Every structure is written in structure tokens, then in C-alpha cells.
């Protein structure tokens, strides 16, 4: 089974990934950002150049993963996807795992491309309540992003955009939508839901406090912002978040007003 785990940054995707690996039936790895490396529009020379760059990445990546199959040279998106999937299939087969899981949050914006080029692709969409996501994004952004500006507004805008994309793509792809809060508060119920989606027995999921060994396989040394990703993060609203809450509400009202005409029915 080919599974893609997507969602907003800082929404709990790493926690879900390690938890799924704990079943022993899922192989996974560090974020690849593979589909984001491709160019789907623009002049042909540029698309080919991006494809060749993606090929070099894939060939190097499969060596670090112990995949013997060397990808065939490709010059376009379809060929790139075919070889990427073939490498992941080979990895899962060599490890005797029936499921491979690719987790790159930003692939949320490439779901349509992935669905078109990856036969049998299934999607798990991770959500988290806004203040928890935005606060975590705000605290980590200085370490992983070069974007400058109002950190809170950037994080809020990202959360709204990602949430809208999740709702849209989950309905289109018959994907599974999971909430970070439900995993933390009701792991047994979540195991039943996810297990039914993947065909995995719920009893195989390990407790959340026993996932460190799996995390070491997927978190790269330089990803220091993921140091506490396996710890349950409280979603408490502190007094110093008054400005953040005001910005969040202002954007929510603006979006409601903008989409109000679309909700009207004859």
C-alpha cells in the first residue's frame, strides 16, 4: 500500500509518522520533498532541468536507504513519479513491509499531482487546532524558514490555506482526516480508525511514549526544530496570545465575508 501523510507544518505529522511505524507493518523515512522538487509549468528546458535535479536527489536518496534498484533516467513529471514510487516499492519489499509511508507536510499542495501519477495512492491528512499549530510554527520558524515578516500573520495565513486544502483534497481523494488532539487524548480510538484505513490491527500500535527509536530513523540531525515533536504539546491559550487571537479572528471574519456569497442558495 502506498500512503502519503500530509498536513500543515507543526501539526503533528512526525508524531503520526513514528506512531504508524511502530506497528512494524509500515516502512518510512525522512521527508523527501520529492514532488516539490519538480517543475510542472514553464518552458520545457526548465522542467527538464528540475527533473534532472530530482533524479540526482533520488539516486542519492535510494543509496542512503539501501535500495539497490537504481532509478531510470527521467525528463518529466510522470517519469519522475514512476521512478520515485518504484524506489519506495523496492524499499518496502526488501524490508518485508506491506505499506510504505511518505511524509512531507508540503506535499499537501501536490496531492492532485501525486494522485494522478501514483497508482493506488492513499492519503492521510493531519489537522491540529489553530492556536497550537500557529504557536508551534511561530516558535520553530526562525530555525527552518528564511521568510521574514510578521511571524504570526504568516503562520495564521498558512494555517488557513492548509486547512482549506485539507478539506478540499480529503473529500476528493477519499482520504483519512486525523486530528492531533484525538491522537493525544484518544489513542485507542485513533488506532482503530487508522488501523481500519490501513488494514492494520489496532493492538500493533505502540504507546506514544515509546516511539523514540522510530523517530531516530526519520528525523535528520540538522532538524533541531523537531526535537520535541514526540511530546504532547498543550493547546493552552496564554494571555500573551491576545494579539495572535485577534489576528486569527480578524482573518476568520474576512474569509467568512469573502465566501458568504458562495454559500447562498437560491
N, C-alpha and C positions, 0 to 999 in steps of 0.2 A: 504494500500500500504506500502511495506517495502522498505525504502530508506536508502542507505549508502552514506554519504558525506565524501569524502577522498581528499587528496592532500598533498602538501609539508607543513611542519610546517611553520607558519608565512606567509601563502599565502592568508589569509582572510577567512579561514573555519569557524571561530567563528562568523564573521560578517554575512556570508551567513546563518549559522545555526539560529541565532537570527532573521534574516530577514524572513526566512521561517516560523519560529514560529509565527511571527506577523500576519500571515493570520488567525490564530485561527483554522486552519484545521490540523495543524501538532503538534504532541507531540514530545518533545525531552528532552535531559538530558545531564549531564556531560559526558565527554569522558569515555568510558568503557575499551578500550584496550582489549576487551574480546578475540578476535581471536589471539591476540599476546600472550595471556596467555597460549595458548595450544601448545602442542608439537606434531608435525606431523611425525617426524622421530626419529630414535633411538630405543633402547630396549623398550619392552612393559612396563616394570616396570616404566620406566621414563615417558612414555606417560600417563600411568595411574596416576602417581603422579601429573603430571601437570593438568590432568583432574580434580582430586580431589581438587586441589588448586583453579581451575577455578570454581568448584561447590561451594566452600565456599564463594568465591567472589560473585557469582551470587545470592546465598541465602541471603547474607548480603545486596547486592545492591537492590534487589527487595523489601526488607523491607523499605529501605530509600525512595523508590519510591512509597510506598503504594500499592504494588502489592500483593494481597492476595494469589495468586496461588504459592505454593511452588514448586520449580523445582524438578523433579525426579532425583535420583542419576544417574550419568553417568560416564563412564570409558574411553570414546573415543571421538574423534573429532565430529563425526556425532551426537552422543547423546548430546554433549555439545551444538552444534549449534541448535539442535532441541529445547532444553530447553530454551536456550537464546532467540530464536525467540518467543517461546510460552510466555515467560515473557513479552516481548515487545508487543506482540499482546494483552495480557491481560491488559497492561497499557493503550494502545490506546483505547481499547474497554471500559474500565472503565471511561475514560475521554471523550468518545464520539467523538474521533478524527479518521478520516478515514486514516490518514497517520502517521506512526512513522518514525523518522529520527535519525539514529545513526551516530554521527560524531566523528570519531577518525582518524586524519590525517594518522597515521602509518598503518591503515588498507588498505591503498593503496597497500601495499605489500602482502595483504592477499585476494585480490579481487577474485582470482581464487578459493580459498577455500570457501569464502563466497558464491560465485555464485553456487558452487557445493552443498553446504549444506543448502542454504536458498532459498526455493521455491519462485519464483516471485521477487527476489531481484532486485532492480534498483539502479543505481549508478550515482551520481553527482560528477564530477571531477573538483576541483578548481585549477586554474592556476594563477600565478602572474608573472610579468616580473622579470627577474633575479636579477637586482640590488636592487630592492625594497625588494624582498624576502630575498636575502642574507644579506643585511644590517640589516633587522629586525631580522633575525636569529642570526646574529653576536651579536647584542645588547642584545638579550634575552638568548643566550646560557649559559652565566655564571650563570643564575638563575635556569635553568631547566636541564642542562646536566652536567654529570660528565666527559665527554670526554675532554681530554687535547690535545693540539697541535695547529697547525696553524688554527685559527678560520675561517679565510676567505677561505682557501682551503677546509676545512671540509664542510663549508656551500655551496661552489660552487659545490663540488662533489655531495653533497646531492641534490642540485637543479637539476643538470644534470640527475642524476639517477631517480629522481622522475618525471621529465618531460618526460623522455623516457618511464617510466612505464605508465604514464597517456595516452600518445599517443597510446601505445600498447593495454592497457586494455579497453580504451574507445571504440576503434574500435571493439574489441572482444565482448564486453558486450552491445553494442548499448547504451552506456551511454551518459549523457549530460555533455559536457565540458563547463565550465563557467570561465570567466576571471574577476579577482578582479577589474581591471581597468574599465571594462564595467559596473560593478555594481556601481562604484563610479561616473562614467561620464554619464551613460545612464540607470538609474534605471528603467525607464518606459519600455524601450525595454527589459531589463533583466527580468522584471516581466512578460512580455508576453512570453518570451522563457521558463522560469522556470514554469510559470503557465500552459503552454501548456503541458509540460513534466509531471507535477504532476496532471493535471486536476483541477487547482485552478484558480479562476478568478483573473486577474491581479490587479483589484481595491482593493483586500483584502490586498495587501502588504502595510505595513506602511512605511512612510518616514524613511530614515536611521538615522535621528537624534531623533527618538522616540523609540529606541529599548532597552533602558537601563533596563526596567522592565523584559524583556525576558532574557537578559544577566545574571541577578542576579539568574536565575533559573539553569543556566548551568555552570557558572564559579565558581569553588571551591575557598574557602577563601585563600588557600595556593598558588593558581595560579596567583601570583603577576605579572608575565610577560604578563598576558592578560589584564592588567589594561587599556590599550589604544586600545584594539582590535576593538572597535566600532568607533574609529576616523579614518577618511580617511587619509591614510599615503601617503605623497608625494613621488614621484619616481624621485626626482631631483638628478642629478649627481654632487656631490661636488668635489672640487679639491683634497680633501684628499682621494678620492676614486680611485686615479690614479693606485695604486698598485692593488686594487681589480679588476679594469677593465682590467689591464694587465694579471692578473691570469686568469680571465674569458676568455679572448681572447685566451690565450695560451692553455687552456683546450679545447676550442671550436675547435681550429685548429687541436689539437691532435686527437680529436674524428672524425673530418671530414676526416682526413688522414686514421684513422683506419677503417672507414666504407666505404671509397671510393671504394674498390674492390667489395663490396656488391651492390653498385649502378650501376655498369657497366652491360650493357645488350649486348647480342650477336647481 
